[in-house]
Amino acid sequence: MNIVSAFDFGASSLSKTHQLPRLHVKRLKDIHGGYKTFYEVLYDEPPRNHNEMQRFINYVNRGNYNLDFLVLLVAKAGLNGMTLDEFLFGANE
């Protein structure tokens, strides 16, 4: 057995684990009226400059979120009814 194949999760599985959280966050962005208002909901203030806003847009679009951002989503953006398992992997039926 090839060692590489034992740990080969494939690019598609990695993209799937990033795709669903990204879709949830983009849906929340749409619910809150766009990037600027979504930023204001999360951080309680408008972005200080264009670069800060652009970094936020890129962060939302990439879908590679850190724990601090997830806490903000739960506390301020209406994600509090969803489990972490549902957020990352979808609803278990």
PDB file of N, CA, C and O in Angstrom, chain B, residues numbered from 101:
ATOM      1  N   MET B 101       0.844  -1.181   0.000  1.00  0.00           N
ATOM      2  CA  MET B 101       0.000   0.000   0.000  1.00  0.00           C
ATOM      3  C   MET B 101       0.887   1.242   0.000  1.00  0.00           C
ATOM      4  O   MET B 101       1.841   1.337   0.772  1.00  0.00           O
ATOM      5  N   ASN B 102       0.573   2.150  -0.840  1.00  0.00           N
ATOM      6  CA  ASN B 102       1.314   3.401  -0.955  1.00  0.00           C
ATOM      7  C   ASN B 102       0.945   4.318   0.214  1.00  0.00           C
ATOM      8  O   ASN B 102      -0.235   4.543   0.480  1.00  0.00           O
ATOM      9  N   ILE B 103       1.953   4.846   0.909  1.00  0.00           N
ATOM     10  CA  ILE B 103       1.706   5.729   2.066  1.00  0.00           C
ATOM     11  C   ILE B 103       0.952   6.975   1.639  1.00  0.00           C
ATOM     12  O   ILE B 103       0.075   7.447   2.363  1.00  0.00           O
ATOM     13  N   VAL B 104       1.276   7.509   0.485  1.00  0.00           N
ATOM     14  CA  VAL B 104       0.600   8.722   0.024  1.00  0.00           C
ATOM     15  C   VAL B 104      -0.883   8.459  -0.173  1.00  0.00           C
ATOM     16  O   VAL B 104      -1.708   9.296   0.195  1.00  0.00           O
ATOM     17  N   SER B 105      -1.241   7.311  -0.746  1.00  0.00           N
ATOM     18  CA  SER B 105      -2.656   7.032  -0.991  1.00  0.00           C
ATOM     19  C   SER B 105      -3.436   6.858   0.312  1.00  0.00           C
ATOM     20  O   SER B 105      -4.636   7.129   0.351  1.00  0.00           O
ATOM     21  N   ALA B 106      -2.777   6.413   1.366  1.00  0.00           N
ATOM     22  CA  ALA B 106      -3.463   6.262   2.646  1.00  0.00           C
ATOM     23  C   ALA B 106      -3.879   7.600   3.228  1.00  0.00           C
ATOM     24  O   ALA B 106      -4.841   7.675   3.992  1.00  0.00           O
ATOM     25  N   PHE B 107      -3.166   8.650   2.874  1.00  0.00           N
ATOM     26  CA  PHE B 107      -3.479   9.979   3.397  1.00  0.00           C
ATOM     27  C   PHE B 107      -4.006  10.925   2.317  1.00  0.00           C
ATOM     28  O   PHE B 107      -4.120  12.128   2.547  1.00  0.00           O
ATOM     29  N   ASP B 108      -4.318  10.399   1.173  1.00  0.00           N
ATOM     30  CA  ASP B 108      -4.793  11.227   0.074  1.00  0.00           C
ATOM     31  C   ASP B 108      -6.292  11.455   0.231  1.00  0.00           C
ATOM     32  O   ASP B 108      -7.105  10.580  -0.066  1.00  0.00           O
ATOM     33  N   PHE B 109      -6.636  12.646   0.702  1.00  0.00           N
ATOM     34  CA  PHE B 109      -8.050  12.988   0.871  1.00  0.00           C
ATOM     35  C   PHE B 109      -8.617  13.577  -0.413  1.00  0.00           C
ATOM     36  O   PHE B 109      -9.834  13.684  -0.563  1.00  0.00           O
ATOM     37  N   GLY B 110      -7.764  13.951  -1.316  1.00  0.00           N
ATOM     38  CA  GLY B 110      -8.197  14.493  -2.593  1.00  0.00           C
ATOM     39  C   GLY B 110      -8.554  15.960  -2.506  1.00  0.00           C
ATOM     40  O   GLY B 110      -9.020  16.438  -1.472  1.00  0.00           O
ATOM     41  N   ALA B 111      -8.338  16.659  -3.579  1.00  0.00           N
ATOM     42  CA  ALA B 111      -8.650  18.092  -3.618  1.00  0.00           C
ATOM     43  C   ALA B 111     -10.146  18.326  -3.500  1.00  0.00           C
ATOM     44  O   ALA B 111     -10.567  19.342  -2.946  1.00  0.00           O
ATOM     45  N   SER B 112     -10.956  17.409  -4.008  1.00  0.00           N
ATOM     46  CA  SER B 112     -12.402  17.633  -3.965  1.00  0.00           C
ATOM     47  C   SER B 112     -12.937  17.596  -2.532  1.00  0.00           C
ATOM     48  O   SER B 112     -13.842  18.363  -2.203  1.00  0.00           O
ATOM     49  N   SER B 113     -12.400  16.718  -1.667  1.00  0.00           N
ATOM     50  CA  SER B 113     -12.881  16.689  -0.286  1.00  0.00           C
ATOM     51  C   SER B 113     -12.450  17.934   0.470  1.00  0.00           C
ATOM     52  O   SER B 113     -13.193  18.433   1.314  1.00  0.00           O
ATOM     53  N   LEU B 114     -11.263  18.441   0.180  1.00  0.00           N
ATOM     54  CA  LEU B 114     -10.822  19.665   0.828  1.00  0.00           C
ATOM     55  C   LEU B 114     -11.693  20.832   0.397  1.00  0.00           C
ATOM     56  O   LEU B 114     -12.088  21.652   1.226  1.00  0.00           O
ATOM     57  N   SER B 115     -11.993  20.915  -0.886  1.00  0.00           N
ATOM     58  CA  SER B 115     -12.817  22.018  -1.358  1.00  0.00           C
ATOM     59  C   SER B 115     -14.241  21.903  -0.818  1.00  0.00           C
ATOM     60  O   SER B 115     -14.887  22.923  -0.577  1.00  0.00           O
ATOM     61  N   LYS B 116     -14.739  20.692  -0.624  1.00  0.00           N
ATOM     62  CA  LYS B 116     -16.080  20.523  -0.062  1.00  0.00           C
ATOM     63  C   LYS B 116     -16.140  21.022   1.375  1.00  0.00           C
ATOM     64  O   LYS B 116     -17.141  21.616   1.777  1.00  0.00           O
ATOM     65  N   THR B 117     -15.090  20.792   2.155  1.00  0.00           N
ATOM     66  CA  THR B 117     -15.117  21.245   3.543  1.00  0.00           C
ATOM     67  C   THR B 117     -15.029  22.758   3.632  1.00  0.00           C
ATOM     68  O   THR B 117     -15.470  23.337   4.625  1.00  0.00           O
ATOM     69  N   HIS B 118     -14.475  23.412   2.625  1.00  0.00           N
ATOM     70  CA  HIS B 118     -14.436  24.864   2.610  1.00  0.00           C
ATOM     71  C   HIS B 118     -15.670  25.454   1.936  1.00  0.00           C
ATOM     72  O   HIS B 118     -16.052  26.585   2.236  1.00  0.00           O
ATOM     73  N   GLN B 119     -16.293  24.714   1.041  1.00  0.00           N
ATOM     74  CA  GLN B 119     -17.403  25.231   0.258  1.00  0.00           C
ATOM     75  C   GLN B 119     -18.639  25.502   1.109  1.00  0.00           C
ATOM     76  O   GLN B 119     -19.221  26.581   0.996  1.00  0.00           O
ATOM     77  N   LEU B 120     -19.052  24.587   1.936  1.00  0.00           N
ATOM     78  CA  LEU B 120     -20.283  24.755   2.701  1.00  0.00           C
ATOM     79  C   LEU B 120     -20.192  25.913   3.702  1.00  0.00           C
ATOM     80  O   LEU B 120     -21.115  26.727   3.747  1.00  0.00           O
ATOM     81  N   PRO B 121     -19.135  26.028   4.501  1.00  0.00           N
ATOM     82  CA  PRO B 121     -19.042  27.204   5.381  1.00  0.00           C
ATOM     83  C   PRO B 121     -19.044  28.513   4.598  1.00  0.00           C
ATOM     84  O   PRO B 121     -19.655  29.494   5.022  1.00  0.00           O
ATOM     85  N   ARG B 122     -18.368  28.526   3.472  1.00  0.00           N
ATOM     86  CA  ARG B 122     -18.327  29.732   2.644  1.00  0.00           C
ATOM     87  C   ARG B 122     -19.728  30.094   2.163  1.00  0.00           C
ATOM     88  O   ARG B 122     -20.092  31.270   2.154  1.00  0.00           O
ATOM     89  N   LEU B 123     -20.506  29.114   1.771  1.00  0.00           N
ATOM     90  CA  LEU B 123     -21.876  29.376   1.331  1.00  0.00           C
ATOM     91  C   LEU B 123     -22.739  29.905   2.474  1.00  0.00           C
ATOM     92  O   LEU B 123     -23.559  30.800   2.266  1.00  0.00           O
ATOM     93  N   HIS B 124     -22.562  29.361   3.678  1.00  0.00           N
ATOM     94  CA  HIS B 124     -23.307  29.860   4.841  1.00  0.00           C
ATOM     95  C   HIS B 124     -22.976  31.325   5.110  1.00  0.00           C
ATOM     96  O   HIS B 124     -23.872  32.136   5.347  1.00  0.00           O
ATOM     97  N   VAL B 125     -21.702  31.659   5.072  1.00  0.00           N
ATOM     98  CA  VAL B 125     -21.284  33.035   5.366  1.00  0.00           C
ATOM     99  C   VAL B 125     -21.754  33.973   4.264  1.00  0.00           C
ATOM    100  O   VAL B 125     -22.186  35.089   4.555  1.00  0.00           O
ATOM    101  N   LYS B 126     -21.682  33.553   3.020  1.00  0.00           N
ATOM    102  CA  LYS B 126     -22.154  34.408   1.929  1.00  0.00           C
ATOM    103  C   LYS B 126     -23.670  34.609   2.017  1.00  0.00           C
ATOM    104  O   LYS B 126     -24.173  35.678   1.672  1.00  0.00           O
ATOM    105  N   ARG B 127     -24.395  33.595   2.471  1.00  0.00           N
ATOM    106  CA  ARG B 127     -25.835  33.740   2.677  1.00  0.00           C
ATOM    107  C   ARG B 127     -26.108  34.758   3.779  1.00  0.00           C
ATOM    108  O   ARG B 127     -26.999  35.597   3.645  1.00  0.00           O
ATOM    109  N   LEU B 128     -25.341  34.686   4.872  1.00  0.00           N
ATOM    110  CA  LEU B 128     -25.494  35.666   5.952  1.00  0.00           C
ATOM    111  C   LEU B 128     -25.170  37.072   5.458  1.00  0.00           C
ATOM    112  O   LEU B 128     -25.838  38.038   5.829  1.00  0.00           O
ATOM    113  N   LYS B 129     -24.144  37.179   4.621  1.00  0.00           N
ATOM    114  CA  LYS B 129     -23.793  38.477   4.032  1.00  0.00           C
ATOM    115  C   LYS B 129     -24.970  39.030   3.239  1.00  0.00           C
ATOM    116  O   LYS B 129     -25.279  40.217   3.341  1.00  0.00           O
ATOM    117  N   ASP B 130     -25.626  38.190   2.456  1.00  0.00           N
ATOM    118  CA  ASP B 130     -26.781  38.622   1.674  1.00  0.00           C
ATOM    119  C   ASP B 130     -27.958  39.004   2.573  1.00  0.00           C
ATOM    120  O   ASP B 130     -28.645  39.992   2.313  1.00  0.00           O
ATOM    121  N   ILE B 131     -28.186  38.231   3.617  1.00  0.00           N
ATOM    122  CA  ILE B 131     -29.270  38.532   4.567  1.00  0.00           C
ATOM    123  C   ILE B 131     -29.061  39.897   5.205  1.00  0.00           C
ATOM    124  O   ILE B 131     -30.021  40.637   5.416  1.00  0.00           O
ATOM    125  N   HIS B 132     -27.826  40.232   5.510  1.00  0.00           N
ATOM    126  CA  HIS B 132     -27.516  41.495   6.179  1.00  0.00           C
ATOM    127  C   HIS B 132     -27.341  42.659   5.213  1.00  0.00           C
ATOM    128  O   HIS B 132     -27.045  43.774   5.643  1.00  0.00           O
ATOM    129  N   GLY B 133     -27.519  42.424   3.924  1.00  0.00           N
ATOM    130  CA  GLY B 133     -27.544  43.522   2.977  1.00  0.00           C
ATOM    131  C   GLY B 133     -26.257  43.828   2.247  1.00  0.00           C
ATOM    132  O   GLY B 133     -26.136  44.904   1.661  1.00  0.00           O
ATOM    133  N   GLY B 134     -25.300  42.937   2.258  1.00  0.00           N
ATOM    134  CA  GLY B 134     -24.053  43.159   1.527  1.00  0.00           C
ATOM    135  C   GLY B 134     -22.844  43.180   2.440  1.00  0.00           C
ATOM    136  O   GLY B 134     -22.958  43.070   3.661  1.00  0.00           O
ATOM    137  N   TYR B 135     -21.693  43.323   1.824  1.00  0.00           N
ATOM    138  CA  TYR B 135     -20.436  43.244   2.570  1.00  0.00           C
ATOM    139  C   TYR B 135     -20.292  44.348   3.615  1.00  0.00           C
ATOM    140  O   TYR B 135     -19.889  44.084   4.748  1.00  0.00           O
ATOM    141  N   LYS B 136     -20.617  45.573   3.242  1.00  0.00           N
ATOM    142  CA  LYS B 136     -20.394  46.697   4.161  1.00  0.00           C
ATOM    143  C   LYS B 136     -21.283  46.585   5.398  1.00  0.00           C
ATOM    144  O   LYS B 136     -20.807  46.748   6.521  1.00  0.00           O
ATOM    145  N   THR B 137     -22.559  46.312   5.197  1.00  0.00           N
ATOM    146  CA  THR B 137     -23.443  46.191   6.361  1.00  0.00           C
ATOM    147  C   THR B 137     -23.130  44.934   7.167  1.00  0.00           C
ATOM    148  O   THR B 137     -23.264  44.936   8.391  1.00  0.00           O
ATOM    149  N   PHE B 138     -22.721  43.873   6.502  1.00  0.00           N
ATOM    150  CA  PHE B 138     -22.323  42.654   7.213  1.00  0.00           C
ATOM    151  C   PHE B 138     -21.105  42.931   8.091  1.00  0.00           C
ATOM    152  O   PHE B 138     -21.039  42.478   9.234  1.00  0.00           O
ATOM    153  N   TYR B 139     -20.149  43.674   7.554  1.00  0.00           N
ATOM    154  CA  TYR B 139     -18.972  44.083   8.337  1.00  0.00           C
ATOM    155  C   TYR B 139     -19.411  44.855   9.579  1.00  0.00           C
ATOM    156  O   TYR B 139     -18.929  44.599  10.683  1.00  0.00           O
ATOM    157  N   GLU B 140     -20.329  45.801   9.388  1.00  0.00           N
ATOM    158  CA  GLU B 140     -20.788  46.627  10.503  1.00  0.00           C
ATOM    159  C   GLU B 140     -21.535  45.809  11.551  1.00  0.00           C
ATOM    160  O   GLU B 140     -21.427  46.085  12.746  1.00  0.00           O
ATOM    161  N   VAL B 141     -22.288  44.809  11.112  1.00  0.00           N
ATOM    162  CA  VAL B 141     -22.983  43.924  12.055  1.00  0.00           C
ATOM    163  C   VAL B 141     -21.965  43.165  12.912  1.00  0.00           C
ATOM    164  O   VAL B 141     -22.136  43.047  14.125  1.00  0.00           O
ATOM    165  N   LEU B 142     -20.925  42.661  12.288  1.00  0.00           N
ATOM    166  CA  LEU B 142     -19.940  41.853  13.007  1.00  0.00           C
ATOM    167  C   LEU B 142     -19.024  42.681  13.903  1.00  0.00           C
ATOM    168  O   LEU B 142     -18.706  42.265  15.017  1.00  0.00           O
ATOM    169  N   TYR B 143     -18.602  43.838  13.430  1.00  0.00           N
ATOM    170  CA  TYR B 143     -17.568  44.602  14.140  1.00  0.00           C
ATOM    171  C   TYR B 143     -18.080  45.882  14.809  1.00  0.00           C
ATOM    172  O   TYR B 143     -17.296  46.623  15.402  1.00  0.00           O
ATOM    173  N   ASP B 144     -19.393  46.147  14.718  1.00  0.00           N
ATOM    174  CA  ASP B 144     -20.032  47.307  15.367  1.00  0.00           C
ATOM    175  C   ASP B 144     -19.486  48.652  14.911  1.00  0.00           C
ATOM    176  O   ASP B 144     -19.657  49.646  15.616  1.00  0.00           O
ATOM    177  N   GLU B 145     -18.847  48.713  13.775  1.00  0.00           N
ATOM    178  CA  GLU B 145     -18.355  49.971  13.212  1.00  0.00           C
ATOM    179  C   GLU B 145     -18.096  49.765  11.727  1.00  0.00           C
ATOM    180  O   GLU B 145     -17.864  48.639  11.287  1.00  0.00           O
ATOM    181  N   PRO B 146     -18.133  50.846  10.951  1.00  0.00           N
ATOM    182  CA  PRO B 146     -17.833  50.688   9.519  1.00  0.00           C
ATOM    183  C   PRO B 146     -16.340  50.441   9.312  1.00  0.00           C
ATOM    184  O   PRO B 146     -15.533  50.753  10.188  1.00  0.00           O
ATOM    185  N   PRO B 147     -15.970  49.885   8.164  1.00  0.00           N
ATOM    186  CA  PRO B 147     -14.542  49.703   7.879  1.00  0.00           C
ATOM    187  C   PRO B 147     -13.841  51.058   7.844  1.00  0.00           C
ATOM    188  O   PRO B 147     -14.404  52.050   7.380  1.00  0.00           O
ATOM    189  N   ARG B 148     -12.609  51.087   8.341  1.00  0.00           N
ATOM    190  CA  ARG B 148     -11.868  52.352   8.434  1.00  0.00           C
ATOM    191  C   ARG B 148     -11.410  52.881   7.091  1.00  0.00           C
ATOM    192  O   ARG B 148     -11.262  54.090   6.912  1.00  0.00           O
ATOM    193  N   ASN B 149     -11.184  51.982   6.145  1.00  0.00           N
ATOM    194  CA  ASN B 149     -10.725  52.418   4.829  1.00  0.00           C
ATOM    195  C   ASN B 149     -11.039  51.341   3.795  1.00  0.00           C
ATOM    196  O   ASN B 149     -11.526  50.259   4.119  1.00  0.00           O
ATOM    197  N   HIS B 150     -10.748  51.669   2.560  1.00  0.00           N
ATOM    198  CA  HIS B 150     -11.029  50.750   1.461  1.00  0.00           C
ATOM    199  C   HIS B 150     -10.257  49.436   1.603  1.00  0.00           C
ATOM    200  O   HIS B 150     -10.799  48.371   1.307  1.00  0.00           O
ATOM    201  N   ASN B 151      -9.013  49.495   2.048  1.00  0.00           N
ATOM    202  CA  ASN B 151      -8.200  48.279   2.186  1.00  0.00           C
ATOM    203  C   ASN B 151      -8.788  47.325   3.209  1.00  0.00           C
ATOM    204  O   ASN B 151      -8.787  46.112   2.998  1.00  0.00           O
ATOM    205  N   GLU B 152      -9.288  47.853   4.310  1.00  0.00           N
ATOM    206  CA  GLU B 152      -9.907  47.007   5.328  1.00  0.00           C
ATOM    207  C   GLU B 152     -11.161  46.332   4.777  1.00  0.00           C
ATOM    208  O   GLU B 152     -11.409  45.156   5.045  1.00  0.00           O
ATOM    209  N   MET B 153     -11.942  47.079   4.012  1.00  0.00           N
ATOM    210  CA  MET B 153     -13.140  46.508   3.402  1.00  0.00           C
ATOM    211  C   MET B 153     -12.765  45.436   2.392  1.00  0.00           C
ATOM    212  O   MET B 153     -13.404  44.384   2.344  1.00  0.00           O
ATOM    213  N   GLN B 154     -11.751  45.681   1.593  1.00  0.00           N
ATOM    214  CA  GLN B 154     -11.325  44.699   0.593  1.00  0.00           C
ATOM    215  C   GLN B 154     -10.801  43.427   1.256  1.00  0.00           C
ATOM    216  O   GLN B 154     -11.066  42.327   0.772  1.00  0.00           O
ATOM    217  N   ARG B 155     -10.061  43.562   2.358  1.00  0.00           N
ATOM    218  CA  ARG B 155      -9.594  42.374   3.099  1.00  0.00           C
ATOM    219  C   ARG B 155     -10.776  41.556   3.603  1.00  0.00           C
ATOM    220  O   ARG B 155     -10.751  40.327   3.546  1.00  0.00           O
ATOM    221  N   PHE B 156     -11.811  42.233   4.096  1.00  0.00           N
ATOM    222  CA  PHE B 156     -13.004  41.538   4.592  1.00  0.00           C
ATOM    223  C   PHE B 156     -13.707  40.804   3.449  1.00  0.00           C
ATOM    224  O   PHE B 156     -14.102  39.649   3.606  1.00  0.00           O
ATOM    225  N   ILE B 157     -13.861  41.455   2.320  1.00  0.00           N
ATOM    226  CA  ILE B 157     -14.505  40.826   1.159  1.00  0.00           C
ATOM    227  C   ILE B 157     -13.717  39.582   0.747  1.00  0.00           C
ATOM    228  O   ILE B 157     -14.301  38.525   0.508  1.00  0.00           O
ATOM    229  N   ASN B 158     -12.407  39.707   0.666  1.00  0.00           N
ATOM    230  CA  ASN B 158     -11.567  38.556   0.297  1.00  0.00           C
ATOM    231  C   ASN B 158     -11.693  37.433   1.318  1.00  0.00           C
ATOM    232  O   ASN B 158     -11.766  36.262   0.947  1.00  0.00           O
ATOM    233  N   TYR B 159     -11.718  37.779   2.590  1.00  0.00           N
ATOM    234  CA  TYR B 159     -11.824  36.790   3.662  1.00  0.00           C
ATOM    235  C   TYR B 159     -13.141  36.026   3.555  1.00  0.00           C
ATOM    236  O   TYR B 159     -13.162  34.798   3.647  1.00  0.00           O
ATOM    237  N   VAL B 160     -14.232  36.753   3.361  1.00  0.00           N
ATOM    238  CA  VAL B 160     -15.542  36.113   3.225  1.00  0.00           C
ATOM    239  C   VAL B 160     -15.546  35.199   2.007  1.00  0.00           C
ATOM    240  O   VAL B 160     -16.037  34.073   2.086  1.00  0.00           O
ATOM    241  N   ASN B 161     -15.018  35.653   0.907  1.00  0.00           N
ATOM    242  CA  ASN B 161     -15.059  34.880  -0.335  1.00  0.00           C
ATOM    243  C   ASN B 161     -14.157  33.649  -0.326  1.00  0.00           C
ATOM    244  O   ASN B 161     -14.459  32.661  -0.994  1.00  0.00           O
ATOM    245  N   ARG B 162     -13.060  33.695   0.419  1.00  0.00           N
ATOM    246  CA  ARG B 162     -12.138  32.547   0.445  1.00  0.00           C
ATOM    247  C   ARG B 162     -12.688  31.378   1.249  1.00  0.00           C
ATOM    248  O   ARG B 162     -12.469  30.221   0.889  1.00  0.00           O
ATOM    249  N   GLY B 163     -13.394  31.664   2.328  1.00  0.00           N
ATOM    250  CA  GLY B 163     -14.015  30.603   3.105  1.00  0.00           C
ATOM    251  C   GLY B 163     -13.108  29.893   4.080  1.00  0.00           C
ATOM    252  O   GLY B 163     -13.493  28.850   4.607  1.00  0.00           O
ATOM    253  N   ASN B 164     -11.933  30.400   4.343  1.00  0.00           N
ATOM    254  CA  ASN B 164     -11.005  29.789   5.286  1.00  0.00           C
ATOM    255  C   ASN B 164     -11.048  30.595   6.584  1.00  0.00           C
ATOM    256  O   ASN B 164     -10.195  31.453   6.814  1.00  0.00           O
ATOM    257  N   TYR B 165     -12.047  30.318   7.435  1.00  0.00           N
ATOM    258  CA  TYR B 165     -12.350  31.160   8.589  1.00  0.00           C
ATOM    259  C   TYR B 165     -11.660  30.665   9.855  1.00  0.00           C
ATOM    260  O   TYR B 165     -11.461  29.465  10.042  1.00  0.00           O
ATOM    261  N   ASN B 166     -11.298  31.613  10.722  1.00  0.00           N
ATOM    262  CA  ASN B 166     -10.701  31.245  12.002  1.00  0.00           C
ATOM    263  C   ASN B 166     -11.774  31.217  13.095  1.00  0.00           C
ATOM    264  O   ASN B 166     -12.917  31.616  12.869  1.00  0.00           O
ATOM    265  N   LEU B 167     -11.397  30.751  14.258  1.00  0.00           N
ATOM    266  CA  LEU B 167     -12.347  30.592  15.355  1.00  0.00           C
ATOM    267  C   LEU B 167     -12.936  31.923  15.807  1.00  0.00           C
ATOM    268  O   LEU B 167     -14.121  31.987  16.132  1.00  0.00           O
ATOM    269  N   ASP B 168     -12.143  32.978  15.837  1.00  0.00           N
ATOM    270  CA  ASP B 168     -12.656  34.290  16.235  1.00  0.00           C
ATOM    271  C   ASP B 168     -13.784  34.744  15.314  1.00  0.00           C
ATOM    272  O   ASP B 168     -14.777  35.310  15.772  1.00  0.00           O
ATOM    273  N   PHE B 169     -13.630  34.498  14.033  1.00  0.00           N
ATOM    274  CA  PHE B 169     -14.673  34.872  13.082  1.00  0.00           C
ATOM    275  C   PHE B 169     -15.931  34.035  13.312  1.00  0.00           C
ATOM    276  O   PHE B 169     -17.042  34.561  13.239  1.00  0.00           O
ATOM    277  N   LEU B 170     -15.774  32.751  13.586  1.00  0.00           N
ATOM    278  CA  LEU B 170     -16.932  31.897  13.861  1.00  0.00           C
ATOM    279  C   LEU B 170     -17.677  32.370  15.107  1.00  0.00           C
ATOM    280  O   LEU B 170     -18.907  32.336  15.147  1.00  0.00           O
ATOM    281  N   VAL B 171     -16.940  32.806  16.114  1.00  0.00           N
ATOM    282  CA  VAL B 171     -17.567  33.339  17.336  1.00  0.00           C
ATOM    283  C   VAL B 171     -18.374  34.585  16.995  1.00  0.00           C
ATOM    284  O   VAL B 171     -19.494  34.740  17.482  1.00  0.00           O
ATOM    285  N   LEU B 172     -17.834  35.470  16.176  1.00  0.00           N
ATOM    286  CA  LEU B 172     -18.577  36.657  15.750  1.00  0.00           C
ATOM    287  C   LEU B 172     -19.850  36.267  15.005  1.00  0.00           C
ATOM    288  O   LEU B 172     -20.897  36.882  15.210  1.00  0.00           O
ATOM    289  N   LEU B 173     -19.777  35.273  14.158  1.00  0.00           N
ATOM    290  CA  LEU B 173     -20.962  34.835  13.417  1.00  0.00           C
ATOM    291  C   LEU B 173     -22.054  34.356  14.359  1.00  0.00           C
ATOM    292  O   LEU B 173     -23.228  34.675  14.171  1.00  0.00           O
ATOM    293  N   VAL B 174     -21.671  33.595  15.365  1.00  0.00           N
ATOM    294  CA  VAL B 174     -22.650  33.083  16.321  1.00  0.00           C
ATOM    295  C   VAL B 174     -23.218  34.216  17.169  1.00  0.00           C
ATOM    296  O   VAL B 174     -24.428  34.289  17.382  1.00  0.00           O
ATOM    297  N   ALA B 175     -22.349  35.097  17.650  1.00  0.00           N
ATOM    298  CA  ALA B 175     -22.768  36.151  18.572  1.00  0.00           C
ATOM    299  C   ALA B 175     -23.551  37.269  17.900  1.00  0.00           C
ATOM    300  O   ALA B 175     -24.442  37.852  18.519  1.00  0.00           O
ATOM    301  N   LYS B 176     -23.235  37.581  16.642  1.00  0.00           N
ATOM    302  CA  LYS B 176     -23.797  38.796  16.069  1.00  0.00           C
ATOM    303  C   LYS B 176     -24.538  38.636  14.749  1.00  0.00           C
ATOM    304  O   LYS B 176     -25.311  39.520  14.379  1.00  0.00           O
ATOM    305  N   ALA B 177     -24.333  37.559  14.040  1.00  0.00           N
ATOM    306  CA  ALA B 177     -24.878  37.477  12.683  1.00  0.00           C
ATOM    307  C   ALA B 177     -26.020  36.486  12.524  1.00  0.00           C
ATOM    308  O   ALA B 177     -26.479  36.260  11.404  1.00  0.00           O
ATOM    309  N   GLY B 178     -26.486  35.892  13.605  1.00  0.00           N
ATOM    310  CA  GLY B 178     -27.623  34.996  13.496  1.00  0.00           C
ATOM    311  C   GLY B 178     -27.284  33.562  13.166  1.00  0.00           C
ATOM    312  O   GLY B 178     -28.120  32.841  12.621  1.00  0.00           O
ATOM    313  N   LEU B 179     -26.097  33.138  13.480  1.00  0.00           N
ATOM    314  CA  LEU B 179     -25.694  31.756  13.225  1.00  0.00           C
ATOM    315  C   LEU B 179     -25.929  30.879  14.453  1.00  0.00           C
ATOM    316  O   LEU B 179     -25.566  29.703  14.448  1.00  0.00           O
ATOM    317  N   ASN B 180     -26.529  31.434  15.499  1.00  0.00           N
ATOM    318  CA  ASN B 180     -26.630  30.733  16.779  1.00  0.00           C
ATOM    319  C   ASN B 180     -27.537  29.509  16.772  1.00  0.00           C
ATOM    320  O   ASN B 180     -27.525  28.762  17.750  1.00  0.00           O
ATOM    321  N   GLY B 181     -28.315  29.263  15.734  1.00  0.00           N
ATOM    322  CA  GLY B 181     -29.156  28.074  15.699  1.00  0.00           C
ATOM    323  C   GLY B 181     -28.526  26.892  14.993  1.00  0.00           C
ATOM    324  O   GLY B 181     -29.160  25.846  14.858  1.00  0.00           O
ATOM    325  N   MET B 182     -27.296  27.035  14.542  1.00  0.00           N
ATOM    326  CA  MET B 182     -26.635  26.005  13.753  1.00  0.00           C
ATOM    327  C   MET B 182     -25.471  25.405  14.536  1.00  0.00           C
ATOM    328  O   MET B 182     -24.674  26.128  15.133  1.00  0.00           O
ATOM    329  N   THR B 183     -25.383  24.089  14.525  1.00  0.00           N
ATOM    330  CA  THR B 183     -24.253  23.441  15.191  1.00  0.00           C
ATOM    331  C   THR B 183     -23.005  23.572  14.319  1.00  0.00           C
ATOM    332  O   THR B 183     -23.096  23.847  13.123  1.00  0.00           O
ATOM    333  N   LEU B 184     -21.858  23.374  14.925  1.00  0.00           N
ATOM    334  CA  LEU B 184     -20.609  23.414  14.174  1.00  0.00           C
ATOM    335  C   LEU B 184     -20.581  22.309  13.123  1.00  0.00           C
ATOM    336  O   LEU B 184     -20.076  22.512  12.019  1.00  0.00           O
ATOM    337  N   ASP B 185     -21.112  21.164  13.456  1.00  0.00           N
ATOM    338  CA  ASP B 185     -21.185  20.055  12.513  1.00  0.00           C
ATOM    339  C   ASP B 185     -22.029  20.434  11.292  1.00  0.00           C
ATOM    340  O   ASP B 185     -21.644  20.145  10.159  1.00  0.00           O
ATOM    341  N   GLU B 186     -23.168  21.075  11.517  1.00  0.00           N
ATOM    342  CA  GLU B 186     -24.015  21.522  10.408  1.00  0.00           C
ATOM    343  C   GLU B 186     -23.312  22.592   9.574  1.00  0.00           C
ATOM    344  O   GLU B 186     -23.398  22.583   8.347  1.00  0.00           O
ATOM    345  N   PHE B 187     -22.625  23.502  10.236  1.00  0.00           N
ATOM    346  CA  PHE B 187     -21.922  24.578   9.542  1.00  0.00           C
ATOM    347  C   PHE B 187     -20.835  24.023   8.630  1.00  0.00           C
ATOM    348  O   PHE B 187     -20.690  24.461   7.489  1.00  0.00           O
ATOM    349  N   LEU B 188     -20.075  23.059   9.135  1.00  0.00           N
ATOM    350  CA  LEU B 188     -18.949  22.516   8.370  1.00  0.00           C
ATOM    351  C   LEU B 188     -19.345  21.453   7.362  1.00  0.00           C
ATOM    352  O   LEU B 188     -18.803  21.412   6.257  1.00  0.00           O
ATOM    353  N   PHE B 189     -20.297  20.584   7.735  1.00  0.00           N
ATOM    354  CA  PHE B 189     -20.560  19.413   6.919  1.00  0.00           C
ATOM    355  C   PHE B 189     -21.998  19.288   6.395  1.00  0.00           C
ATOM    356  O   PHE B 189     -22.287  18.382   5.614  1.00  0.00           O
ATOM    357  N   GLY B 190     -22.886  20.168   6.806  1.00  0.00           N
ATOM    358  CA  GLY B 190     -24.273  20.117   6.371  1.00  0.00           C
ATOM    359  C   GLY B 190     -25.149  19.389   7.363  1.00  0.00           C
ATOM    360  O   GLY B 190     -24.666  18.747   8.295  1.00  0.00           O
ATOM    361  N   ALA B 191     -26.431  19.499   7.148  1.00  0.00           N
ATOM    362  CA  ALA B 191     -27.413  18.881   8.053  1.00  0.00           C
ATOM    363  C   ALA B 191     -27.335  17.360   7.952  1.00  0.00           C
ATOM    364  O   ALA B 191     -27.212  16.802   6.862  1.00  0.00           O
ATOM    365  N   ASN B 192     -27.409  16.709   9.096  1.00  0.00           N
ATOM    366  CA  ASN B 192     -27.452  15.243   9.130  1.00  0.00           C
ATOM    367  C   ASN B 192     -28.902  14.811   9.137  1.00  0.00           C
ATOM    368  O   ASN B 192     -29.669  15.153  10.038  1.00  0.00           O
ATOM    369  N   GLU B 193     -29.264  14.055   8.116  1.00  0.00           N
ATOM    370  CA  GLU B 193     -30.659  13.604   8.022  1.00  0.00           C
ATOM    371  C   GLU B 193     -30.754  12.120   8.153  1.00  0.00           C
ATOM    372  O   GLU B 193     -31.852  11.565   8.098  1.00  0.00           O
TER     373      GLU B 193
END
